[in-house]
Amino acid sequence: MISIVLSSLVNFFLALIPLLILVLIMGKGLHPALWFVPISVVFGILFTLGVSLAVAAGSVFLTDIIETYRLLLIPWMYLTPIFYPLDIVPANFVPFLKLNPMLYLVEYFRTPIYAGVLPDPFTVACAVLVSLLTLIAGWILFDNLQGSFVYYV
């Protein structure tokens, strides 16, 4: 599981090359805030690892959890401002979007790349908190259930 997350990281770094080329073509330039992106990557990995541990532990007991997770990823993606900026969302829907933990992780990545500035402290705190809590929860769930894996595999 950790190997899958780390191998996806290689693909991510390869995808950063065209992104940096596009940033240069669009005239944004290389800002010092881009040095913050590796920190964003670390917390993205921690979040992903936490979710992976929880899904892996649950899939031993409920075999359909992986398919359910894949199905839930689609609306989750559209409810996270990835393809659209948060500015275009009507004001009455913004509080609901702010309940989405991925919002803060996406903004943690997006702000240094597109705006060329560091994310605000609230976004940083939320992204770090979401990442660490997800990792801790996934780790605890996996650790508590791993003794029973042998009975269900």
Secondary structure, 3 states (H helix, E strand, C coil): CHHHHHHHHHHHHHHHHHHHHHHHHCCCCCCHHHHHHHHHHHHHHHHHHHHHHHHHHHHHHCCCHHHHHHHHHHHHHHCCCCCCCHHHCCCCCHHHHCCCHHHHHHHHHHHHHHHCCCCCHHHHHHHHHHHHHHHHHHHHHHHHHHHHHHHHC
